[in-house]
Amino acid sequence: MGLLNNKSGMVTGGGSGIGRATCLKFAEEGANVLVVDINEDDGLETVSLIESNGGKAVFAKADVGNEEDIANAVSKAQEAFGALHIASNNAALSAGSALLADSTAEDFSKTYQVTLHSVFYCMKYQIPAMVAAGGGAIVNIGSRAADSPNLMMSAYDSAKAAVNGLTRSAAKEYAAQGIRVNCVNPGVVLTAGVEKFLATNEKHEARFKRGIAMNRLALPEELAEAVVWLCSDRSSYITGQSLNVDGGMLS
């Protein structure tokens, strides 16, 4: 029996990386999945991977920084599956790389829109849908940078710190209505983008590993396992928490 049997879920950024791994793991554990991504080809590929393994998935194209797109995506999940029970909000963006005083307002605004405002939009529509379904669980994807910021990424790091705070606020406000809200904070994850970066910057892998107690980068599937657990009834008494899945970077 899967951990998520008889549940329907929504994953933003589901076309690649941690988002895709989460979609696949949701389906593997028995959930129906709404795959949300701005890239239609990537999103549909995730749907195809789920269906080829006997799962049920539907794609919704959405710009997570657009409130109307998110409202439509949640409605699509309800229409396709009859209810929404679980969600993982993954999509994020870091626009620009500069010291704070050299950063542009445009880059800050764009980063906040996709990384922070999107989580607000998602929960704004996911929570009522879950209340209507009798309860649910949301896992937002933060970052270890919320507690240990990077140089020249002040917009992204502060937006991720705010995601942690928003998670705690939502958890406290909606616990009585059967909604649990938690956050997973990844360290350095070996996504396709990171693999591409390391292929042309090999020295950085050793630098990353020096800061990780386990001396290796995370696999997207390892983050997905944490998300699934927090969405499942196995974590029924956990809400408002931020779980660092970082191989000991912050230990």
N, C-alpha and C positions, 0 to 999 in steps of 0.2 A: 504493500500500500504506500502510495506516495505521500509526502508531507503536505502537499498542496491539493490533494484530490478534492474535487467539487468546488474549487475556487476559480475565479477569473481575475486575471491580473493585467496591469498596464506597465509598460517599461518605456521611458523616454531615452533617447540615444540608443535605441535597440538595434541599430544597423551595424554596430561595430563595438569593439572593445569590451569593457565591463558590461555595457548595456546588452550586447548580443549574448554574451556568456550568461547573463541573468535570464534573458528570454529563453534560452535553451534549457537552463536549469529549472526554471519555472515549469516548462512543458514536461521535462523529464520527471518532475515530481507530481505531475498530474493536473496542472493548471491549464486553463485556456489563456491565451496571451494576446493582448493588443500590442503590437510592435509599433512604436512611434519614432519617427526619424524625419529629418528634413531631406535626407537623401533617399529618394524612392527606390533606386536600384539596390542599395544596401539593405533597406528595410524589407523589401520583397525577398531578398536572398535569405534573410533570417527566417521569414515566414516559410520559405521553401524548405529550409533545413529542419524546421520543426515538423512540417507536414510529412517530410520524407521519413521521419522517425515515428509517425503515427499520431502526432499531436495536432492540436487545433490552434490556429493563429490567424489573425487579421492584421492588415497594415493600415496605419493612418499617417498620412504625410502631414507634418506640422512643424512650424517654427515655434520652438518652445518659448521664445520671447514674445510671442503674440498671444494675448489672452483668448481671443476668439478661436484660434487654432486649438488651444488646449481644451476649451469648453466643448468644441466639436469632437475632439478625440475621446473625451470621457463619455460623451453621448454615444459615440460609435461603439465603445466597449459595452455599454449597457444594452444597446440594440443588438449587438452580435451575440452576446453571452447571457443577457438577461439581468446581469448584475455586475458590480465591481467590488471585489473583496480585498485585493492586495495591489500594491503599486511600488515601483522603484523609480525614483527620479534621478536620472544619471546625467543628462545633458549639461554640458558646461563649455565655457570658452574663455581663453585668455587672449585678449586683444592687445598687442603691443608688448614691448619689454623695455622698461626704462626705470631709472631711479624716480622716486615719487615726484620730486620737483620738476622732473623733465617729462612726466607723463602728460598725456592730453586728456581733456575732459571727454572727448569723443571715445577714446579707448576705455576710460573708466565706465562711461555710460553703457557701452556695448558689452563689456565684460559683466557688469552688474545685471544687465537685461537678460542675458542668456544663463548666467551662473546662479544668480540669486532670485531675480523677479520670476524666472521660470518656475522655481520651486514654490513660490507663493501662488502663482497661477494654478499649478498642478494641484496643490493641496486645497485651494479654494473650491475647486470643482470635484476633486476626488473625495473629499470628506463628506459632503452631502450625499454623494452616490453610495458611499460605504455605510453611512447612517441608514439610508433607505434599505440597504441589504442586510441590516442587522448587526453591523460591526465590520471592522477591517483593520489592516495593518499597512503602514506606509514606511518605506525605508528611503531616506534621502542619502545621496552620495556626497559626502563632504571631502575633506582632504586632511592629511596629517599637517599640511601647511597652515591649517587653522591654529595649531599650537606651536609650530616651528616654521615660521615664514621663510620664503625664498627671497633672495636678492632680486630686485628689478621686476617683481611681480606683485606689487602692493594691491592692485585692483583685484586680482584673482584671489590672493590669499585672504584679503579682508572680506571678499564676497563669500568665500568658503567658511570663514569664521561665522559670518552672519547666518549661513545655512544651519550651522550647529545651534545657534540661538533660536532661529525660527522653528527648528525641530522641537526644542524644549517647550517653547510657548504653545505650539499646537498640541503637543502631548498633554500638557496640563489642562488646556481648554476643553479637550474632547475625550478624555479618558472616561468620563461618566457616561458617554454615549457609545462606548465600546470600540473606540478608535485608538490604536496604539501607533505612535510615531517615533521612529528611531533613526539614527544616522550611522553610516559606515564611513570611516575615514581611511582611504587607501594610502599606502606609501607609494613607492615607485612600482608601477605595474607594466609588465611586458606586453603592452598592446601593440598592434601593427604600427602605430605611429612612433612608439618608443623604439621598436625594432628598426624602423627605417632611420631614425635619428642615430642609433648606436652603430648602424652599419657604416656611417660616414664619420662617426666620432667615437671610435673604439675606446679611447682613454676614459670616457665618461662612465662606462660600465663599471670599471674598477673603482672610480670615485663614488658612484652610487653605492656599491657593495660595502665600501668602508664604513658607511654610516648605518648599515643594516646588520643587526645582531646575527641574523640567520644567514648572512653573507650571500644572498641571492635576491633577485627581483621576484615580485609576486606574479602569478599567472592570473588572468582575468577570471578563470573558473574558481580560484580561491576566494576572490571577492564575492562572486556569485553565491558561493556556499554560505557565506555569512549573511547575505541578503535573504536567501531562502529561509534560513533558520529564524531570522527576525520576523519574517512574514508568516511563519508557521505557528501552530499552536504549541510547539515545543518551547516557545519564548513568551507564553501567555501572560506572564507577570512582569514583563520588561517593557517600559516605555520611557521616553524622554532621555534616552541614553545615546552616547556617541562611542561607537566601538572602533578602536584603532586596529586596522588589519594591515600592519606595516612591517611585519617581520622583526619587530623590536627596534625600530628607528627611534621611537620616543621612550624607550625603556631606560 
